[in-house]
Amino acid sequence: MTATTTGVRARTAARRSWWADGLEAAIWLAAACGIALMFASGGLLAATATDWFYTLGRALGIVAAVLMMTQVLLASRAPWVERAIGHDRAIAKHTRIGPVAIILLLLHLVLMTWMTGIYDGRSFAEQSLAWADYGWFMLFAQIAAAAFVVVLVTSVAAVRLRVPYERWHAVHMLVYVGVAFAVPHQFLEGSTFRSGGLAWWFWAVLWTVTVGSFVAFRLLRPLVLMRRHGLTVESVDPHTDGSTTVTVAGRDLARLRAHAGQFFLWRFLSPELRAQSHPYSLSAAPGDRLRITVKASGDGSSRIRTLEPGTRVMIEGPLGVFTHGARARGSLLLIAAGIGVTPIRSLLEEADPEDDVTVVIRARSRDEAPLLDEVEELAQQRSARLELMLGARGRTWGTSEQPGSIAALVERRDDTDVYICGPREWALQVEADAIAAGIPRDAVHREEFGW
């Protein structure tokens, strides 16, 4: 790789870091502005303890609403979110913020109900029942709270891991129902944002951008892509390791601007799969075809091998920043385990001929390693170094006979980008080893692999 190419990639990575920091800062800036507007409208009540708790309840409601906006925006597939942190990181942040937002909303509801009841001489239970008398929008707010409670309970790890992804995802959609039902009372009952002044416009713009992004990129864009590209399944090829490769054909696929390492959300419009959308990485560099390789891990993925050629396909994407565009250094280390080989294989295919590339494949056995023959062929074509770690799990991320060690694999640690894809706990172990070996943190790229 030339010094010019390295310099360009370094500047691109720096811009992406700025976008990520800016997105994080914007969340808390919006919350701070909301609270400042509440104070400006006379919202700071401080005569009694009841006033203090009432003010706290309003402030918590504003912060929770901003976090809910963030939730919707992170899941909207908006391009500026994709450029900043990538879809996998966006959904991970969405998952972390969600419980906090819902807990703050519930605290807001409890405090507002309790303090309003004190003002009006009602018990907590009486005030809870009285909210519906304030107008339909308060009844809607209570329905929203019920929806959020269901989402919070089903998001607990002990519950989530016992529920099939498809069912969990369907229940999780209640968060958007809750948001839709919660918004009206902010404008019709909330004293900060109902006046029609600066605060009203501030809040209206935030919700317009948030909901508009969701509608445009989550709902409308997949329909546009389906009409524009006419995607259909061209072939379905089962493999002896249990995985299945699906090749999809369509029109003018270059307009998608997809890159190796990225993924799409795929909805195959067959009777068994049309209600499900799943994230699958490209297992080959994109060209006049798109290709994925899937290993059965749930109801949806296990039915992929039953697809018929000619089945229409709806996509969302391309998504993710697990691409060569994230690189800023000269050498490249690609590490995969299991079906995590799919983006690694496509990155190897799209690597520049002069790139110094090392590929590591971790699997229990050769027969259980998806696409291994293709990786071996590509490595030979590109003169890449290929390390196979086959066998039972050891104490490291390698095997009992071949301990995994980034330090042993990389000589120029300050000039190497490391790409990792595989089961989450394994990938975290590889990432920690890479950082301990002296690889700069911003040079370690880990694709989230799970839900």
N, C-alpha and C positions, 0 to 999 in steps of 0.2 A: 504494500500500500504506500502511495506517495505521501510526502509531508503535507502537500496541498489538500489531499483527500482527508487526512487525519485532522487538519485544521478546520476544514468545513464541518466535519462531523462533531468536533469539539464545540464549535459555536452553536450548532443546532441543538446539541444536548444542553448547553447552557440556557438557550432560549426556552427549552421545554421545562427546565427547572424553574425558570422565572414564572412561567405560566402556572405551574403547580403551586408555587408559593403564593402567587396572586390569587388563585382560586381559593386557597385556604384563608387568606386574609380577608377576601370579600365576604365570606360567611360571617365572620365576627364583626366586620365593619357594618354590615347590614343590620345585625342584631343591636349593635351599639347605637346606630342611627335611630332605629325603632324605639329604643328606650329613651333616647334624648328627645324625640318627638313626643313621647308620652309625658315626660317632665314638662316640656314646653307648653303642652295643652292643659297644664294644671293637674297632672296625674300623680304628683308627689303629695300624698296625704300623710301627715305626721302628728296629728293631734293625740291619737290614742294608739294603743297596741293593735286594736282592730284595724285602724287606718294603715299601720305599717304592714300588717299581713295582707290587707287588701291590695296595697301598692305592689307588694312582692308577688302576689298572685297575677296581677296584670303584667308585670315584667317577665315572669316565667312564661306566660302565654305568648309574649312577643318573641322571646328567644326560641321557644318550642316551635312556633310558626315558621321562623327563619330556618330552623333545622329541618322542618318538614319540606319547605321549599327546596332545600339542599338535597333532601332525599329524592324528590321528584326529578330535579335537574341531573343528579348523578346517574339516574336510571333512564334518562331521556335519549341517550346515544347522541347528544349534541356534539358537533365537531370540536368546539373549543374545549370541552371536557376530555374528549378523546386525545386531542393534541397535548393536553396538560399532563394527564396521568394514565391514560389508557383505560379501556373498559374494565379489565379485571381489577385494577386498583380502585376504579370508581365504584364498582359493586362492593368491594371489600370495605371501602369507606362508608358506603351506603348501609352496609350491614352493621358497622360499628356505631354509626350515628343513630340508626333507627331506634334501638331501645332507649337511648338517652332522650331523644325527642319525645317518645311516647310517655316516658316517666315524667318528664317536665310538663307535658300536656295534662296528665292525670293530676299532678300536683297543682297545676293551675285550676283545674276543675274543682278539686277539693277545697282549695283556699277561697276561691270565688264563691262557691256554694256556702261554705261555712261562714265567711265574713258577711256576705249578703244576708244570710239568715239572721245573724246577730243584729244587723242594721234594721231588718224588718220584723224582728221579734219572732222568728220561726226556728224550729229545730233543723238540724242538718237534713233529716229525712223529709221534713215538710218542704224545705227549700228545694231539694232535689226534684220533688214532684211538681213544685210550682214553676220551674223553669219553662215548661211547655206553655204556661199562660203568658209568657213574655212575647211569644210569636213563634211562627213555624221555624224560624232560623235557629232558635234555641233548642227546639225539639230535634232539629237536624244535628246540632252540635252534640247532643246526648247520643244520638245514633252513631256519630263519628267516634265518640269516646268508646262505645261498645265495640266498634270495629277495631279500634287500636288495641284494645285489651286482648282480643282474639289473636291479632298479629303478634303482640308481645309474648303471649303464652306459647304460641307455636314457633317462635323464634328461639326459645330456650334450647340450648344444644341437646339436652337430654330428650326433648320432644322431637326436634328437627331430625335427628339422626335415626329416629324410629319410623319416620314417615317417608314414603317414596317421594322423590323430587317432584314428580308431576302433581301430586296432591298438595304438597307443601306450597308449591308455586301458586296453585289456584287459590289457596287460602290467603297467601301473602298479597294477592291482588286487592284484598280488602283495604290495604293501606291507601290506595288511590280513591276508593269509595269514601274512606274516612276523611281524606283531604278535601274532596269535593263537598262533603256535607259540613265540614268545619268552616270553610271559607266565608259563607254568607254572614254568619254572626259577627265576624270581625269588622265588617263594613256597616252592618245594620244595628249592632248592639254595642260593639267596642267603642268606647268614648274617644279613643285616640284617633281612629281612622274613619269615623263616620261624618266628620264635620265638612268634608269637601275641600279642605285647604291643602297645604303642602304635604301634611301627613297622609291624607287620602291618596294623593297622586303618587307619593313615594311607595305606599303599600300596593297600589294598583299596578304600578310599573313592575314591581318585583313579581307579583303573581302573574302578570301578563307574560313576562319573559319566561317564567318557570313553566306555566301551563302551555304557552305557545311552543316552547321547545319540545315538550313532551308530545304534543299533538303532531307537530311538523315532522319530527325525526323518529318518533316511536310508532306512530299510527299511519301517517300519510306516506312517508318515504318508502317503506317496504312495498306499498301498493304501486308507487311510481317505478321502483326497480323491477318489480315483477312484470309490469306492462312494457317497460323499455327493453328488458333483456330477454324475456321469454324463456326463463330457465327451466330445463327439464332434465330428469335423470337419464344419462346416456348408457351407463353400465353399472352393474353391481357385482363385485368380485369378493366372495368370502375367502379368507385365508385359513391355513391350518392352525395358526396360533389363536384363533377365535375372533380375530378382528375382521372387519369388512371394509373394503374400499369402494367408495361411490364417486363416480365421475359425472359431473354436471356440465351440460353444454348450454350455450345461449348466444345471444347477439351482442356484438360490440362490447365484450367484457373488459376491454382496456379502459373504458370509461369508469369502471369501478375503482380504478387506481389502487388495487389491492397489492400487497407485498407479502413475500415469504415471511412466515412467523405470525401473521395475523389470523384472525378467525372471523367467522360469520355466525349469526344466530340463524339456524336452519329450520324451516317449517316445510315438511314434505306433505303435499296435499293429497295423501292417500287416505282412505277411510280410517285406518288405524292411527295415523300420525298427524292428521291435519290440525288437531286441537293442541299439539305440543310444539314448543320451540326450544331447541337445544343449541348450546355453543360447541362448535367443533372447529378445530384449527385446520388450516390448509395443510395437507400432507405432501403437496408438491408446489413448486413455485407457480404462481398464477400466470396463465397465458390465454389461449383461446378456449381453455377448459378450466374448471375449478374442480379440485379433488380433495376429498376428505377420507380419513381412515378412522373407523370407530370400533371400539371394543365394548361388548355388552357389559353394562353396569347398572341398568335399570330397565323399566318397561319400554321407554322410548328407544334407547340404544340397542336393546335386544331385538327390536323389530326392524332395524335398518336393513338387515339382510333379506327381508321379505319384500323390499321395494321392487317395483316393476319398472323397467325402462319406459320412458315416456311420462312418468309421474311429474306433474308440475311442482315447482319449487319456489317458495317465497323466502327471501333473505333479508337480514338486517346487517349492515356493515359495509366495508370491512372495519373491524374493530381491533384495538390493541396497539401497543407501541413496542411489542416484542419483535423488533425488526432490525435490519442493518442500520436503519436511520437513527437508532439509539446509540450506536457505537461512537466512540471518540478516540479509540486507540488502534494500534497496528495489528496486534495478534488477536486470535479468536479461539476461545475454548467453548465447545458446545457439549452439554451434559444432559442426558435424557434417561428416564426410567419408564418402563412400561409403554403405555400409549402416549406418554409425553414425548415420544420420538417424533410425532407428526410435525410440530413446528420446527424442531431441530433438523429434521430431514429436509424441509423446504428451505431453511436458512443455509444449509450446506449447499443445496442446489443453486441458490442465488448468490453465493459468495463469489467475490472477484477471483479470477484465476491466480493473481499474485498474492492473495491473502495467505497468511500463515495460520492454518486451521488445525486444531486438534478436536477430535470427536470422541466422547466417552459414552458408551451404551451400557446401562445397568439392567440386568434381567436375571430371572432364576435359571433359565436355560436358553439355549439357542432356539429351540422350538417354540418358546414362549415370548420371543423378542419380535414385535411387529416390525415389518419393513426392513429387517436387518440386511437382507440380500441387496436391497436398493441402496442402503447407506454404505455398504461395503463397495458397491460399484461406483457410487459418487465419490467416495473417499479416494478410490484409486484414480479416477479421472482427474481429480483436483489435487492429487499428491498430498492429501490430508493425512495426518497421523490418526489412526483409529485404535482406540483401546476398548476391549470388551471385558466387562466385569460380570461374569456369569457364575451363579451359585447362590448358596443360602446367605441370608442376611448376616452380617457381622456386627461388630460394635461401632463401626464407622458407617458412612453412607455407601461403602463398597461391599465386598463380600467378606466372609470369614477368612478366605485364603488370599484375597486381594483387597487389603484395607484402602479405603478411599482417601486420597491426600492431594489437595490442590497444590500444595508446595512441591510435591514430586512431579506434578504434571506441567507446571508453568515455571519457566526460567525468568522471563521478563515480566515480573508481576506488576510493575508500574505502567506497562504498555500492552495489557491484555484485557479484553472484554470477555466476561464469562456469562454465558446464557444457560439457564437451568430450567428444565421442565419435567415434572413428574408429580407423584403424590405429594401433598402439601408438607407433611412432617419430614419426609425424606428431603424435599427441596430446601426446606429451612435448614436442615443439617448441612447440606452442601453449601448453602449461602454462608452460614456461620464459619465453615471451614475456609471458604474463599477469603472472607474478611480477615480471619485469623492468620492466613498465609500472607497477608499484605496486599491483596487486591483492593484497590480503592473502592469504597462503598458505591460510588456512582457508576462503577464499571461492572457491577454485578446485577444482571437482569434476570429476574425470576418471574416466570409466568405462573399466576395463580391457577391451580389445577384442582377444582372441586367446587362445592357450593355450601 
